[in-house]
């Protein structure tokens, strides 16, 4: 049985995303979704335009159902955010 030496290493995140190993990447995240209506509007514009790919929801009762209803209209996001 032949044994071969391999020079394998795990790809870093940049390489896994198709960039060079030394590429500098910026991650943009929409924070405080549900904080206020203006934040919700701006966050969903950014999400819809693919300017950001993630958001975190602040549990604020007055906007919770608005966010729940808004995400319910996006099937691929509905699985990620299983609101009642």
Protein Blocks (a to p, Z undefined) as FASTA:
>chain_A
ZZdddddddddfklmnopafkbccdddddehihkamklmmmmmmmmmnomacbdcddddf
klmmmmmmmmmmmmklmmmmccZZ
